[in-house]
Amino acid sequence: MKFIITLFKDEDGIYIAECPSIPGCVSQGKTEKEAESNIQNAIKECLEVRAEKGMPLTISTRQVEVKV
C-alpha cells in the first residue's frame, strides 16, 4: 500500500512525520530520512492494530481549494 505523509521540522529541530489517512499515526526522527523510516514502521503497526480491533484501516482524505 502507498500512503501520503506529511513531514516537518518542529521548533526543537526534530522531524515530525504523520500519515493523514490513519488517525493518530505519527512518528519522528532526528533527520528527514529517520522520520520517514519511522513513519513507515508506525503505519504498519497502526494498520495491524486497526485490523485487530475491526476498525477501518484508513479514513478518507481530500484536497480542497482555499482562496487566500
CHARMM internal coordinates of N, CA and C (Angstrom, degrees):
IC EDIT
DIST 1 N 1 CA 1.4492
DIST 1 CA 1 C 1.5308
ANGL 1 N 1 CA 1 C 108.86
DIST 1 C 2 N 1.3095
ANGL 1 CA 1 C 2 N 115.75
DIHE 1 N 1 CA 1 C 2 N 148.48
DIST 2 N 2 CA 1.4602
ANGL 1 C 2 N 2 CA 121.84
DIHE 1 CA 1 C 2 N 2 CA 176.78
DIST 2 CA 2 C 1.5223
ANGL 2 N 2 CA 2 C 108.97
DIHE 1 C 2 N 2 CA 2 C -113.31
DIST 2 C 3 N 1.3286
ANGL 2 CA 2 C 3 N 115.42
DIHE 2 N 2 CA 2 C 3 N 139.52
DIST 3 N 3 CA 1.4517
ANGL 2 C 3 N 3 CA 121.26
DIHE 2 CA 2 C 3 N 3 CA -179.44
DIST 3 CA 3 C 1.5170
ANGL 3 N 3 CA 3 C 110.26
DIHE 2 C 3 N 3 CA 3 C -132.34
DIST 3 C 4 N 1.3166
ANGL 3 CA 3 C 4 N 116.06
DIHE 3 N 3 CA 3 C 4 N 146.61
DIST 4 N 4 CA 1.4595
ANGL 3 C 4 N 4 CA 122.70
DIHE 3 CA 3 C 4 N 4 CA 171.10
DIST 4 CA 4 C 1.5260
ANGL 4 N 4 CA 4 C 106.43
DIHE 3 C 4 N 4 CA 4 C -82.81
DIST 4 C 5 N 1.3273
ANGL 4 CA 4 C 5 N 116.67
DIHE 4 N 4 CA 4 C 5 N 137.70
DIST 5 N 5 CA 1.4593
ANGL 4 C 5 N 5 CA 120.65
DIHE 4 CA 4 C 5 N 5 CA 173.68
DIST 5 CA 5 C 1.5130
ANGL 5 N 5 CA 5 C 109.07
DIHE 4 C 5 N 5 CA 5 C -124.82
DIST 5 C 6 N 1.3154
ANGL 5 CA 5 C 6 N 115.86
DIHE 5 N 5 CA 5 C 6 N 157.61
DIST 6 N 6 CA 1.4540
ANGL 5 C 6 N 6 CA 120.85
DIHE 5 CA 5 C 6 N 6 CA 170.22
DIST 6 CA 6 C 1.5224
ANGL 6 N 6 CA 6 C 106.85
DIHE 5 C 6 N 6 CA 6 C -108.18
DIST 6 C 7 N 1.3137
ANGL 6 CA 6 C 7 N 116.02
DIHE 6 N 6 CA 6 C 7 N 149.14
DIST 7 N 7 CA 1.4547
ANGL 6 C 7 N 7 CA 121.47
DIHE 6 CA 6 C 7 N 7 CA -176.90
DIST 7 CA 7 C 1.5200
ANGL 7 N 7 CA 7 C 107.98
DIHE 6 C 7 N 7 CA 7 C -143.34
DIST 7 C 8 N 1.3342
ANGL 7 CA 7 C 8 N 116.41
DIHE 7 N 7 CA 7 C 8 N 124.85
DIST 8 N 8 CA 1.4575
ANGL 7 C 8 N 8 CA 119.56
DIHE 7 CA 7 C 8 N 8 CA 177.71
DIST 8 CA 8 C 1.5196
ANGL 8 N 8 CA 8 C 110.25
DIHE 7 C 8 N 8 CA 8 C -147.76
DIST 8 C 9 N 1.3064
ANGL 8 CA 8 C 9 N 115.46
DIHE 8 N 8 CA 8 C 9 N 159.63
DIST 9 N 9 CA 1.4598
ANGL 8 C 9 N 9 CA 122.29
DIHE 8 CA 8 C 9 N 9 CA 179.40
DIST 9 CA 9 C 1.5277
ANGL 9 N 9 CA 9 C 108.17
DIHE 8 C 9 N 9 CA 9 C -98.26
DIST 9 C 10 N 1.3460
ANGL 9 CA 9 C 10 N 116.86
DIHE 9 N 9 CA 9 C 10 N 125.32
DIST 10 N 10 CA 1.4565
ANGL 9 C 10 N 10 CA 119.17
DIHE 9 CA 9 C 10 N 10 CA -178.46
DIST 10 CA 10 C 1.5293
ANGL 10 N 10 CA 10 C 111.26
DIHE 9 C 10 N 10 CA 10 C -84.57
DIST 10 C 11 N 1.3288
ANGL 10 CA 10 C 11 N 115.94
DIHE 10 N 10 CA 10 C 11 N -178.77
DIST 11 N 11 CA 1.4690
ANGL 10 C 11 N 11 CA 120.69
DIHE 10 CA 10 C 11 N 11 CA -175.32
DIST 11 CA 11 C 1.5328
ANGL 11 N 11 CA 11 C 113.33
DIHE 10 C 11 N 11 CA 11 C -66.14
DIST 11 C 12 N 1.3419
ANGL 11 CA 11 C 12 N 117.11
DIHE 11 N 11 CA 11 C 12 N -16.93
DIST 12 N 12 CA 1.4633
ANGL 11 C 12 N 12 CA 121.38
DIHE 11 CA 11 C 12 N 12 CA 177.61
DIST 12 CA 12 C 1.5299
ANGL 12 N 12 CA 12 C 112.86
DIHE 11 C 12 N 12 CA 12 C -95.14
DIST 12 C 13 N 1.3339
ANGL 12 CA 12 C 13 N 116.66
DIHE 12 N 12 CA 12 C 13 N 2.03
DIST 13 N 13 CA 1.4571
ANGL 12 C 13 N 13 CA 121.14
DIHE 12 CA 12 C 13 N 13 CA 178.52
DIST 13 CA 13 C 1.5159
ANGL 13 N 13 CA 13 C 114.38
DIHE 12 C 13 N 13 CA 13 C 86.20
DIST 13 C 14 N 1.3284
ANGL 13 CA 13 C 14 N 116.80
DIHE 13 N 13 CA 13 C 14 N 8.25
DIST 14 N 14 CA 1.4663
ANGL 13 C 14 N 14 CA 121.87
DIHE 13 CA 13 C 14 N 14 CA 178.27
DIST 14 CA 14 C 1.5252
ANGL 14 N 14 CA 14 C 108.25
DIHE 13 C 14 N 14 CA 14 C -90.61
DIST 14 C 15 N 1.3293
ANGL 14 CA 14 C 15 N 116.99
DIHE 14 N 14 CA 14 C 15 N 139.93
DIST 15 N 15 CA 1.4615
ANGL 14 C 15 N 15 CA 121.70
DIHE 14 CA 14 C 15 N 15 CA 177.20
DIST 15 CA 15 C 1.5266
ANGL 15 N 15 CA 15 C 109.18
DIHE 14 C 15 N 15 CA 15 C -86.86
DIST 15 C 16 N 1.3100
ANGL 15 CA 15 C 16 N 115.40
DIHE 15 N 15 CA 15 C 16 N 127.58
DIST 16 N 16 CA 1.4588
ANGL 15 C 16 N 16 CA 122.59
DIHE 15 CA 15 C 16 N 16 CA 179.77
DIST 16 CA 16 C 1.5237
ANGL 16 N 16 CA 16 C 108.18
DIHE 15 C 16 N 16 CA 16 C -107.46
DIST 16 C 17 N 1.3267
ANGL 16 CA 16 C 17 N 116.30
DIHE 16 N 16 CA 16 C 17 N 130.50
DIST 17 N 17 CA 1.4647
ANGL 16 C 17 N 17 CA 121.89
DIHE 16 CA 16 C 17 N 17 CA 178.46
DIST 17 CA 17 C 1.5222
ANGL 17 N 17 CA 17 C 108.20
DIHE 16 C 17 N 17 CA 17 C -120.32
DIST 17 C 18 N 1.3286
ANGL 17 CA 17 C 18 N 115.84
DIHE 17 N 17 CA 17 C 18 N 136.00
DIST 18 N 18 CA 1.4579
ANGL 17 C 18 N 18 CA 121.47
DIHE 17 CA 17 C 18 N 18 CA 179.03
DIST 18 CA 18 C 1.5211
ANGL 18 N 18 CA 18 C 109.71
DIHE 17 C 18 N 18 CA 18 C -133.54
DIST 18 C 19 N 1.3144
ANGL 18 CA 18 C 19 N 115.88
DIHE 18 N 18 CA 18 C 19 N 152.13
DIST 19 N 19 CA 1.4566
ANGL 18 C 19 N 19 CA 121.93
DIHE 18 CA 18 C 19 N 19 CA 174.35
DIST 19 CA 19 C 1.5266
ANGL 19 N 19 CA 19 C 106.97
DIHE 18 C 19 N 19 CA 19 C -114.40
DIST 19 C 20 N 1.3275
ANGL 19 CA 19 C 20 N 117.90
DIHE 19 N 19 CA 19 C 20 N 99.49
DIST 20 N 20 CA 1.4623
ANGL 19 C 20 N 20 CA 121.17
DIHE 19 CA 19 C 20 N 20 CA -174.51
DIST 20 CA 20 C 1.5300
ANGL 20 N 20 CA 20 C 115.27
DIHE 19 C 20 N 20 CA 20 C -58.79
DIST 20 C 21 N 1.3177
ANGL 20 CA 20 C 21 N 117.93
DIHE 20 N 20 CA 20 C 21 N -26.54
DIST 21 N 21 CA 1.4700
ANGL 20 C 21 N 21 CA 119.03
DIHE 20 CA 20 C 21 N 21 CA -177.39
DIST 21 CA 21 C 1.5271
ANGL 21 N 21 CA 21 C 112.80
DIHE 20 C 21 N 21 CA 21 C -84.13
DIST 21 C 22 N 1.3541
ANGL 21 CA 21 C 22 N 117.51
DIHE 21 N 21 CA 21 C 22 N -2.41
DIST 22 N 22 CA 1.4627
ANGL 21 C 22 N 22 CA 121.34
DIHE 21 CA 21 C 22 N 22 CA 175.23
DIST 22 CA 22 C 1.5266
ANGL 22 N 22 CA 22 C 106.91
DIHE 21 C 22 N 22 CA 22 C -126.07
DIST 22 C 23 N 1.3364
ANGL 22 CA 22 C 23 N 117.88
DIHE 22 N 22 CA 22 C 23 N 101.88
DIST 23 N 23 CA 1.4632
ANGL 22 C 23 N 23 CA 120.67
DIHE 22 CA 22 C 23 N 23 CA -177.06
DIST 23 CA 23 C 1.5324
ANGL 23 N 23 CA 23 C 112.30
DIHE 22 C 23 N 23 CA 23 C -53.87
DIST 23 C 24 N 1.3324
ANGL 23 CA 23 C 24 N 115.55
DIHE 23 N 23 CA 23 C 24 N 131.78
DIST 24 N 24 CA 1.4510
ANGL 23 C 24 N 24 CA 121.27
DIHE 23 CA 23 C 24 N 24 CA 176.97
DIST 24 CA 24 C 1.5159
ANGL 24 N 24 CA 24 C 115.51
DIHE 23 C 24 N 24 CA 24 C 80.82
DIST 24 C 25 N 1.3119
ANGL 24 CA 24 C 25 N 117.76
DIHE 24 N 24 CA 24 C 25 N 2.20
DIST 25 N 25 CA 1.4645
ANGL 24 C 25 N 25 CA 121.12
DIHE 24 CA 24 C 25 N 25 CA -178.17
DIST 25 CA 25 C 1.5283
ANGL 25 N 25 CA 25 C 108.96
DIHE 24 C 25 N 25 CA 25 C -87.93
DIST 25 C 26 N 1.3379
ANGL 25 CA 25 C 26 N 114.73
DIHE 25 N 25 CA 25 C 26 N 98.91
DIST 26 N 26 CA 1.4558
ANGL 25 C 26 N 26 CA 122.41
DIHE 25 CA 25 C 26 N 26 CA -174.59
DIST 26 CA 26 C 1.5215
ANGL 26 N 26 CA 26 C 108.72
DIHE 25 C 26 N 26 CA 26 C -136.45
DIST 26 C 27 N 1.3201
ANGL 26 CA 26 C 27 N 116.80
DIHE 26 N 26 CA 26 C 27 N 146.85
DIST 27 N 27 CA 1.4565
ANGL 26 C 27 N 27 CA 121.48
DIHE 26 CA 26 C 27 N 27 CA 174.26
DIST 27 CA 27 C 1.5178
ANGL 27 N 27 CA 27 C 108.23
DIHE 26 C 27 N 27 CA 27 C -148.58
DIST 27 C 28 N 1.3248
ANGL 27 CA 27 C 28 N 116.27
DIHE 27 N 27 CA 27 C 28 N -177.94
DIST 28 N 28 CA 1.4605
ANGL 27 C 28 N 28 CA 119.99
DIHE 27 CA 27 C 28 N 28 CA -178.73
DIST 28 CA 28 C 1.5143
ANGL 28 N 28 CA 28 C 110.13
DIHE 27 C 28 N 28 CA 28 C -152.27
DIST 28 C 29 N 1.3198
ANGL 28 CA 28 C 29 N 115.63
DIHE 28 N 28 CA 28 C 29 N 172.31
DIST 29 N 29 CA 1.4583
ANGL 28 C 29 N 29 CA 121.36
DIHE 28 CA 28 C 29 N 29 CA 177.05
DIST 29 CA 29 C 1.5124
ANGL 29 N 29 CA 29 C 110.49
DIHE 28 C 29 N 29 CA 29 C -167.95
DIST 29 C 30 N 1.3178
ANGL 29 CA 29 C 30 N 116.03
DIHE 29 N 29 CA 29 C 30 N 163.61
DIST 30 N 30 CA 1.4627
ANGL 29 C 30 N 30 CA 121.05
DIHE 29 CA 29 C 30 N 30 CA 179.05
DIST 30 CA 30 C 1.5171
ANGL 30 N 30 CA 30 C 111.44
DIHE 29 C 30 N 30 CA 30 C -75.16
DIST 30 C 31 N 1.3475
ANGL 30 CA 30 C 31 N 116.82
DIHE 30 N 30 CA 30 C 31 N -24.14
DIST 31 N 31 CA 1.4655
ANGL 30 C 31 N 31 CA 122.38
DIHE 30 CA 30 C 31 N 31 CA 177.78
DIST 31 CA 31 C 1.5273
ANGL 31 N 31 CA 31 C 108.27
DIHE 30 C 31 N 31 CA 31 C -128.25
DIST 31 C 32 N 1.3313
ANGL 31 CA 31 C 32 N 115.98
DIHE 31 N 31 CA 31 C 32 N 164.87
DIST 32 N 32 CA 1.4673
ANGL 31 C 32 N 32 CA 119.58
DIHE 31 CA 31 C 32 N 32 CA 176.36
DIST 32 CA 32 C 1.5279
ANGL 32 N 32 CA 32 C 110.12
DIHE 31 C 32 N 32 CA 32 C -59.49
DIST 32 C 33 N 1.3331
ANGL 32 CA 32 C 33 N 116.26
DIHE 32 N 32 CA 32 C 33 N -42.93
DIST 33 N 33 CA 1.4580
ANGL 32 C 33 N 33 CA 120.96
DIHE 32 CA 32 C 33 N 33 CA -178.50
DIST 33 CA 33 C 1.5323
ANGL 33 N 33 CA 33 C 111.05
DIHE 32 C 33 N 33 CA 33 C -61.96
DIST 33 C 34 N 1.3205
ANGL 33 CA 33 C 34 N 116.78
DIHE 33 N 33 CA 33 C 34 N -42.91
DIST 34 N 34 CA 1.4643
ANGL 33 C 34 N 34 CA 120.76
DIHE 33 CA 33 C 34 N 34 CA 179.39
DIST 34 CA 34 C 1.5286
ANGL 34 N 34 CA 34 C 110.67
DIHE 33 C 34 N 34 CA 34 C -65.84
DIST 34 C 35 N 1.3281
ANGL 34 CA 34 C 35 N 117.12
DIHE 34 N 34 CA 34 C 35 N -42.75
DIST 35 N 35 CA 1.4640
ANGL 34 C 35 N 35 CA 120.76
DIHE 34 CA 34 C 35 N 35 CA 179.15
DIST 35 CA 35 C 1.5283
ANGL 35 N 35 CA 35 C 110.61
DIHE 34 C 35 N 35 CA 35 C -63.46
DIST 35 C 36 N 1.3268
ANGL 35 CA 35 C 36 N 117.50
DIHE 35 N 35 CA 35 C 36 N -40.14
DIST 36 N 36 CA 1.4597
ANGL 35 C 36 N 36 CA 120.97
DIHE 35 CA 35 C 36 N 36 CA 178.83
DIST 36 CA 36 C 1.5269
ANGL 36 N 36 CA 36 C 110.83
DIHE 35 C 36 N 36 CA 36 C -65.17
DIST 36 C 37 N 1.3102
ANGL 36 CA 36 C 37 N 117.02
DIHE 36 N 36 CA 36 C 37 N -42.47
DIST 37 N 37 CA 1.4662
ANGL 36 C 37 N 37 CA 120.79
DIHE 36 CA 36 C 37 N 37 CA 177.52
DIST 37 CA 37 C 1.5312
ANGL 37 N 37 CA 37 C 110.51
DIHE 36 C 37 N 37 CA 37 C -63.42
DIST 37 C 38 N 1.3300
ANGL 37 CA 37 C 38 N 116.01
DIHE 37 N 37 CA 37 C 38 N -42.67
DIST 38 N 38 CA 1.4635
ANGL 37 C 38 N 38 CA 120.34
DIHE 37 CA 37 C 38 N 38 CA -179.33
DIST 38 CA 38 C 1.5172
ANGL 38 N 38 CA 38 C 112.12
DIHE 37 C 38 N 38 CA 38 C -66.01
DIST 38 C 39 N 1.3408
ANGL 38 CA 38 C 39 N 118.25
DIHE 38 N 38 CA 38 C 39 N -37.76
DIST 39 N 39 CA 1.4644
ANGL 38 C 39 N 39 CA 119.45
DIHE 38 CA 38 C 39 N 39 CA 179.82
DIST 39 CA 39 C 1.5227
ANGL 39 N 39 CA 39 C 110.58
DIHE 38 C 39 N 39 CA 39 C -70.01
DIST 39 C 40 N 1.3226
ANGL 39 CA 39 C 40 N 117.64
DIHE 39 N 39 CA 39 C 40 N -30.45
DIST 40 N 40 CA 1.4686
ANGL 39 C 40 N 40 CA 119.19
DIHE 39 CA 39 C 40 N 40 CA 175.61
DIST 40 CA 40 C 1.5252
ANGL 40 N 40 CA 40 C 110.14
DIHE 39 C 40 N 40 CA 40 C -61.75
DIST 40 C 41 N 1.3192
ANGL 40 CA 40 C 41 N 116.84
DIHE 40 N 40 CA 40 C 41 N -43.29
DIST 41 N 41 CA 1.4655
ANGL 40 C 41 N 41 CA 120.67
DIHE 40 CA 40 C 41 N 41 CA 177.09
DIST 41 CA 41 C 1.5229
ANGL 41 N 41 CA 41 C 110.98
DIHE 40 C 41 N 41 CA 41 C -65.97
DIST 41 C 42 N 1.3262
ANGL 41 CA 41 C 42 N 116.74
DIHE 41 N 41 CA 41 C 42 N -41.77
DIST 42 N 42 CA 1.4631
ANGL 41 C 42 N 42 CA 120.52
DIHE 41 CA 41 C 42 N 42 CA 179.35
DIST 42 CA 42 C 1.5206
ANGL 42 N 42 CA 42 C 111.10
DIHE 41 C 42 N 42 CA 42 C -62.90
DIST 42 C 43 N 1.3316
ANGL 42 CA 42 C 43 N 117.92
DIHE 42 N 42 CA 42 C 43 N -39.17
DIST 43 N 43 CA 1.4608
ANGL 42 C 43 N 43 CA 121.34
DIHE 42 CA 42 C 43 N 43 CA 178.67
DIST 43 CA 43 C 1.5208
ANGL 43 N 43 CA 43 C 109.73
DIHE 42 C 43 N 43 CA 43 C -61.34
DIST 43 C 44 N 1.3253
ANGL 43 CA 43 C 44 N 117.58
DIHE 43 N 43 CA 43 C 44 N -46.04
DIST 44 N 44 CA 1.4676
ANGL 43 C 44 N 44 CA 120.74
DIHE 43 CA 43 C 44 N 44 CA 178.87
DIST 44 CA 44 C 1.5232
ANGL 44 N 44 CA 44 C 110.78
DIHE 43 C 44 N 44 CA 44 C -58.32
DIST 44 C 45 N 1.3299
ANGL 44 CA 44 C 45 N 116.37
DIHE 44 N 44 CA 44 C 45 N -46.61
DIST 45 N 45 CA 1.4586
ANGL 44 C 45 N 45 CA 120.46
DIHE 44 CA 44 C 45 N 45 CA -179.15
DIST 45 CA 45 C 1.5258
ANGL 45 N 45 CA 45 C 111.93
DIHE 44 C 45 N 45 CA 45 C -65.92
DIST 45 C 46 N 1.3194
ANGL 45 CA 45 C 46 N 117.27
DIHE 45 N 45 CA 45 C 46 N -41.86
DIST 46 N 46 CA 1.4659
ANGL 45 C 46 N 46 CA 120.72
DIHE 45 CA 45 C 46 N 46 CA 178.88
DIST 46 CA 46 C 1.5281
ANGL 46 N 46 CA 46 C 110.84
DIHE 45 C 46 N 46 CA 46 C -62.28
DIST 46 C 47 N 1.3286
ANGL 46 CA 46 C 47 N 116.78
DIHE 46 N 46 CA 46 C 47 N -42.13
DIST 47 N 47 CA 1.4635
ANGL 46 C 47 N 47 CA 120.30
DIHE 46 CA 46 C 47 N 47 CA 179.43
DIST 47 CA 47 C 1.5234
ANGL 47 N 47 CA 47 C 110.70
DIHE 46 C 47 N 47 CA 47 C -63.90
DIST 47 C 48 N 1.3329
ANGL 47 CA 47 C 48 N 117.22
DIHE 47 N 47 CA 47 C 48 N -40.05
DIST 48 N 48 CA 1.4656
ANGL 47 C 48 N 48 CA 120.63
DIHE 47 CA 47 C 48 N 48 CA 178.78
DIST 48 CA 48 C 1.5266
ANGL 48 N 48 CA 48 C 110.86
DIHE 47 C 48 N 48 CA 48 C -62.82
DIST 48 C 49 N 1.3201
ANGL 48 CA 48 C 49 N 117.40
DIHE 48 N 48 CA 48 C 49 N -46.24
DIST 49 N 49 CA 1.4613
ANGL 48 C 49 N 49 CA 121.71
DIHE 48 CA 48 C 49 N 49 CA -179.39
DIST 49 CA 49 C 1.5256
ANGL 49 N 49 CA 49 C 110.75
DIHE 48 C 49 N 49 CA 49 C -63.90
DIST 49 C 50 N 1.3337
ANGL 49 CA 49 C 50 N 116.62
DIHE 49 N 49 CA 49 C 50 N -44.30
DIST 50 N 50 CA 1.4696
ANGL 49 C 50 N 50 CA 119.65
DIHE 49 CA 49 C 50 N 50 CA -179.51
DIST 50 CA 50 C 1.5253
ANGL 50 N 50 CA 50 C 110.43
DIHE 49 C 50 N 50 CA 50 C -63.76
DIST 50 C 51 N 1.3355
ANGL 50 CA 50 C 51 N 117.45
DIHE 50 N 50 CA 50 C 51 N -38.58
DIST 51 N 51 CA 1.4665
ANGL 50 C 51 N 51 CA 120.84
DIHE 50 CA 50 C 51 N 51 CA 178.63
DIST 51 CA 51 C 1.5290
ANGL 51 N 51 CA 51 C 110.39
DIHE 50 C 51 N 51 CA 51 C -65.96
DIST 51 C 52 N 1.3318
ANGL 51 CA 51 C 52 N 117.50
DIHE 51 N 51 CA 51 C 52 N -43.58
DIST 52 N 52 CA 1.4595
ANGL 51 C 52 N 52 CA 121.58
DIHE 51 CA 51 C 52 N 52 CA 179.31
DIST 52 CA 52 C 1.5235
ANGL 52 N 52 CA 52 C 112.09
DIHE 51 C 52 N 52 CA 52 C -60.58
DIST 52 C 53 N 1.3390
ANGL 52 CA 52 C 53 N 116.13
DIHE 52 N 52 CA 52 C 53 N -36.08
DIST 53 N 53 CA 1.4679
ANGL 52 C 53 N 53 CA 120.95
DIHE 52 CA 52 C 53 N 53 CA -178.57
DIST 53 CA 53 C 1.5217
ANGL 53 N 53 CA 53 C 112.56
DIHE 52 C 53 N 53 CA 53 C -87.08
DIST 53 C 54 N 1.3249
ANGL 53 CA 53 C 54 N 117.10
DIHE 53 N 53 CA 53 C 54 N -0.35
DIST 54 N 54 CA 1.4603
ANGL 53 C 54 N 54 CA 120.70
DIHE 53 CA 53 C 54 N 54 CA -179.76
DIST 54 CA 54 C 1.5159
ANGL 54 N 54 CA 54 C 113.73
DIHE 53 C 54 N 54 CA 54 C 72.59
DIST 54 C 55 N 1.3145
ANGL 54 CA 54 C 55 N 116.27
DIHE 54 N 54 CA 54 C 55 N 21.39
DIST 55 N 55 CA 1.4647
ANGL 54 C 55 N 55 CA 121.26
DIHE 54 CA 54 C 55 N 55 CA 179.41
DIST 55 CA 55 C 1.5194
ANGL 55 N 55 CA 55 C 109.75
DIHE 54 C 55 N 55 CA 55 C -87.46
DIST 55 C 56 N 1.3275
ANGL 55 CA 55 C 56 N 117.62
DIHE 55 N 55 CA 55 C 56 N 154.82
DIST 56 N 56 CA 1.4656
ANGL 55 C 56 N 56 CA 118.85
DIHE 55 CA 55 C 56 N 56 CA 172.62
DIST 56 CA 56 C 1.5277
ANGL 56 N 56 CA 56 C 109.02
DIHE 55 C 56 N 56 CA 56 C -58.77
DIST 56 C 57 N 1.3203
ANGL 56 CA 56 C 57 N 117.20
DIHE 56 N 56 CA 56 C 57 N 141.17
DIST 57 N 57 CA 1.4597
ANGL 56 C 57 N 57 CA 119.98
DIHE 56 CA 56 C 57 N 57 CA -177.44
DIST 57 CA 57 C 1.5175
ANGL 57 N 57 CA 57 C 112.45
DIHE 56 C 57 N 57 CA 57 C -66.15
DIST 57 C 58 N 1.3155
ANGL 57 CA 57 C 58 N 117.00
DIHE 57 N 57 CA 57 C 58 N -37.23
DIST 58 N 58 CA 1.4611
ANGL 57 C 58 N 58 CA 121.00
DIHE 57 CA 57 C 58 N 58 CA -177.93
DIST 58 CA 58 C 1.5207
ANGL 58 N 58 CA 58 C 109.74
DIHE 57 C 58 N 58 CA 58 C -137.31
DIST 58 C 59 N 1.3175
ANGL 58 CA 58 C 59 N 115.53
DIHE 58 N 58 CA 58 C 59 N 169.62
DIST 59 N 59 CA 1.4577
ANGL 58 C 59 N 59 CA 121.49
DIHE 58 CA 58 C 59 N 59 CA 171.81
DIST 59 CA 59 C 1.5219
ANGL 59 N 59 CA 59 C 107.94
DIHE 58 C 59 N 59 CA 59 C -116.89
DIST 59 C 60 N 1.3085
ANGL 59 CA 59 C 60 N 116.30
DIHE 59 N 59 CA 59 C 60 N 164.81
DIST 60 N 60 CA 1.4647
ANGL 59 C 60 N 60 CA 120.35
DIHE 59 CA 59 C 60 N 60 CA 179.29
DIST 60 CA 60 C 1.5219
ANGL 60 N 60 CA 60 C 110.69
DIHE 59 C 60 N 60 CA 60 C -73.67
DIST 60 C 61 N 1.3053
ANGL 60 CA 60 C 61 N 115.75
DIHE 60 N 60 CA 60 C 61 N 139.66
DIST 61 N 61 CA 1.4559
ANGL 60 C 61 N 61 CA 121.83
DIHE 60 CA 60 C 61 N 61 CA 172.06
DIST 61 CA 61 C 1.5277
ANGL 61 N 61 CA 61 C 107.41
DIHE 60 C 61 N 61 CA 61 C -125.11
DIST 61 C 62 N 1.3063
ANGL 61 CA 61 C 62 N 115.62
DIHE 61 N 61 CA 61 C 62 N 149.32
DIST 62 N 62 CA 1.4661
ANGL 61 C 62 N 62 CA 120.59
DIHE 61 CA 61 C 62 N 62 CA -179.31
DIST 62 CA 62 C 1.5132
ANGL 62 N 62 CA 62 C 109.80
DIHE 61 C 62 N 62 CA 62 C -141.95
DIST 62 C 63 N 1.3109
ANGL 62 CA 62 C 63 N 114.39
DIHE 62 N 62 CA 62 C 63 N 158.75
DIST 63 N 63 CA 1.4509
ANGL 62 C 63 N 63 CA 120.85
DIHE 62 CA 62 C 63 N 63 CA 171.23
DIST 63 CA 63 C 1.5112
ANGL 63 N 63 CA 63 C 106.97
DIHE 62 C 63 N 63 CA 63 C -99.73
DIST 63 C 64 N 1.3246
ANGL 63 CA 63 C 64 N 116.18
DIHE 63 N 63 CA 63 C 64 N 138.76
DIST 64 N 64 CA 1.4529
ANGL 63 C 64 N 64 CA 120.70
DIHE 63 CA 63 C 64 N 64 CA 173.10
DIST 64 CA 64 C 1.5223
ANGL 64 N 64 CA 64 C 107.96
DIHE 63 C 64 N 64 CA 64 C -127.53
DIST 64 C 65 N 1.3074
ANGL 64 CA 64 C 65 N 114.82
DIHE 64 N 64 CA 64 C 65 N 153.93
DIST 65 N 65 CA 1.4575
ANGL 64 C 65 N 65 CA 119.62
DIHE 64 CA 64 C 65 N 65 CA 178.48
DIST 65 CA 65 C 1.5138
ANGL 65 N 65 CA 65 C 108.57
DIHE 64 C 65 N 65 CA 65 C -100.47
DIST 65 C 66 N 1.3119
ANGL 65 CA 65 C 66 N 116.08
DIHE 65 N 65 CA 65 C 66 N 131.94
DIST 66 N 66 CA 1.4468
ANGL 65 C 66 N 66 CA 122.43
DIHE 65 CA 65 C 66 N 66 CA 178.51
DIST 66 CA 66 C 1.5257
ANGL 66 N 66 CA 66 C 108.11
DIHE 65 C 66 N 66 CA 66 C -125.24
DIST 66 C 67 N 1.3098
ANGL 66 CA 66 C 67 N 116.57
DIHE 66 N 66 CA 66 C 67 N 122.19
DIST 67 N 67 CA 1.4614
ANGL 66 C 67 N 67 CA 120.17
DIHE 66 CA 66 C 67 N 67 CA 179.17
DIST 67 CA 67 C 1.5212
ANGL 67 N 67 CA 67 C 108.62
DIHE 66 C 67 N 67 CA 67 C -81.42
DIST 67 C 68 N 1.3292
ANGL 67 CA 67 C 68 N 114.60
DIHE 67 N 67 CA 67 C 68 N 129.92
DIST 68 N 68 CA 1.4669
ANGL 67 C 68 N 68 CA 120.22
DIHE 67 CA 67 C 68 N 68 CA -178.98
DIST 68 CA 68 C 1.5136
ANGL 68 N 68 CA 68 C 109.22
DIHE 67 C 68 N 68 CA 68 C -119.58
END
COOR INIT
IC SEED 1 N 1 CA 1 C
IC BUILD
